[in-house]
């Protein structure tokens, strides 16, 4: 079921049996949308969670103008609106750069907990070489302030290196252009994206084969935030679409 909450659309997966009062709000990263959570939302719903997979502006029925203007501040305010629409404090589950937006929204909203999956360290000094090369390759498009998608080759190399090859075409078909404002904050870092402290439990999950968010960076980030960290051997950035999804969700 899909519904609109403020300026975003939300895909709702009802629980097989209602076990938790809090919904689980699933927050996508760059160049993608709520479809990245299809498998995990099903697994969580089977365990009793109501899942809200959000689409930031312009993605519900792709609108280039909306995506073009999208900033971290707009994403944060939209996520806070979704949080406030819940009758119980929700749990946030964010992937990649979506973790930066989730943490900003959590600093000013009432949530139960925050889970980061392959989260963005927020420090350009720790940026791995593949992302530094990405800055060079797409520098002109960023300068022109245009929304753009990654090439399928780049998206596959950075995100899908541990996804079975037969599953990649469907993921690539759902890839979207991305806001130049969000891409710039991601590739060049922005210290104020992560508040120093938030008063909620946090948990980080990452893969040992993640080319975009190295496990060592996530481990240091978890230590800095006094959060638990769990590393999955042989998994990459698109962990929610890789093997053993149900096992990881449990």
N, C-alpha and C positions, 0 to 999 in steps of 0.2 A: 504494500500500500504506500502511495506517495502523497505527501501533503506539504503545504507551504507554511513556513513559520517565518514571519517577517520577510526578508529578502532572499531566503534560501529555501531550497526544496529538500525534503527529508524522506528517505525510503525507510519505512518501518517494517521490521520483521517481528511479528508477535511471537511470544514464547510458546513452546509446545505445552508447557504447564507453568503458570505464573509462580515463580519462586522468590523473586526479588522485587522490592518496591521501586528501587532506583532503575531507571533505564540506562543502557550502555550507549553512549554517544560516540560514534565512530567517525573520525576526522581524517580525511584523505590528505595526501601530500601534493606536490606539484605535478603538472601535466596529466592529472588523472581526475577521478570523480568517485562518487559513491560505489561504483561498480567494483572497485578494488576490494571491497569488503564482502562480496557475495558469499564466498565460502565460509569465512569466519562468522559472519552474521548468522548463517544457518547453524553452525556448530554452537554458538552461544545461545541461540534461540532454543535449541534442543536441550540446553542445560538450564533453561528457565529464565533467561534474560530477554527483555524486550530491547531490541536493537534499533537505534536511530542512526542511519548512515546519511550524513549530510552531504549536500552539494553546495559549495560556495558559489557565489553569484556568477551567472552566465553559463552554468554547466547543465542545469536541468534540461533545457532545450537549447543547446549551445548558442550563445549570443556574444559575438566577438567584441562588441562595444562594451558590454558589462565586464568582460574579462580584462579588456584593455585598461580600464580605470581601477581595477581592483588593487587595494593596498592591504598591508598587514592590519592597519587600524580598522578598515571596513570589515575584514574577516573576523577580527577580534570582537567587534560590536555585534556582528551577525551571530557568532557563536554564543555570546552572552545572552542574546535574545532567545536562542534555542535552550540554553541552560535554564533561564528563568521561566520557560514555558513548562518545565517539568514540575510535577507536584511534589516530587521527592528529589533531594540532591543527587544528580546523576554521577555516574562514573565516566570519565573521559578516556577514550582509547585513541591515540593519535599516531599516525605514521609519518616518518620523515620530517619535513619542514612543518607539517601540521602540528608537530609537538610544540613549536615556538608559538603558534597561534593559540594552542590549547593552554599553554602556561600563562600567557598574557591574560586570557579570558578567565582562567582560574584565580588569578590574583585579585580579580574584582567580582567574582561570582561565588555562589554557594554550590560546591561540589562535594562528592564523597571521597574520590580518589582520582589520580591521574596516572595513566599507563602510557609510556612512550615505547613505540616499536620502531627500531632503526632510526632513532631520533637524530636531529641535527645538532651538533655540538655548539653552534653559534659563535665559533671562534675561527676566523679566517686563517689564523696561524696553524691550525690543525687540519686544514683542508687537504684531503688526499690529492695526489697528482692527477687522477682522472678528472676531478672537478676543476683543477687549475687549467687543464687543457680545454675544458668546456668554456671557461671564461674567454680564452683566446678565440676559440672557434665561433662563438656567438656574440662576440664583442660588438660587432657592427649593428646587429639587430637590437641589442640592448641600448646602444647609442641612439638609434632611431626611435626608441620607445615603442616598439611594436610587440603585440602579443604573438608568440610563435610556439610551435611544438618542437620537441627534439626530433631528430631523424630516428627512424626505427632502429638503425644500427646503434646509435648512441644510447637510446632508451634501453635496448636489449643488453648492451654491455654494462651499463651502470645499474640497472634495476633488475634485470631478468636473468642474470648469469647462472642462477641456481634453479630457475623455473624449468620444468621439463619442456623440451622444444615443441611438443605437440600442443602445449597450452599457450604458447607465446602469441600466435596470430590473433586469438580472441582478445587478449590483453592489449595488443598494439592497436587493434581496431577501435578500442574505446579511449585511446589516448587523446588528450585535448591540447589546444594551444594554451599558453600560460601568460599571465600578466607580467609585463617587463618589470614592474615595481617589486613583485614577489621574487622574481628570478634574481634581480639585483641584490636584494637583501639576503638571499640564499647564497649566491656565489661570492659576494664580497664581505659578508658578515656585518652584523649590526649589534654592538654590545648591549643596547637597551632592549633587545627583543626578549631577553630572559630576565624577569625580575629576580632579585637576589634570593628571596625566600617566598615560598607560598605555604600556607598553614594546612596542607593536606598531604596524606600519604602519597608517595610516588614510587613507581616501579618501572625499570627500564629492561627492555628485551632487545637483543641483537644477535646477529649471525657472525660466525668467524670468517665467512667468505664475502662479507659485505664490502664492495668496492667503493661505496658512496659514504657510508658511515662506519668506519673501522671500529671493531670491538674495543680496541684499546682506548679510543677516544670516548666511547660510551661508558667504559668502566671508570675513567677519570671523572666523567660528568656525573655518574651515579654517586661517586665518593663525595664530590663537591656538594651535591644536593642531599647527602645523607639518605640515599635511596637504595633499595635492593636492585641488583642487576643479575640477569640470567642470560648466559650466552649459549646459543645453539650451534654446535659444530656442524660445518658443512652447509649452513644456510646463508643466504645473501640478503639483499635489501628488500626484495619482494617476498618476505617471509610468509605473508598471509596468503600467498598463492603457490607456495612450494609444497613439497611432500610433508607428511605428518602434521597437517594443519589441525586436525581434531585433537591429536596428542598435545600439541603446543597450547591450544585453547584451553584444554583441561588443566 
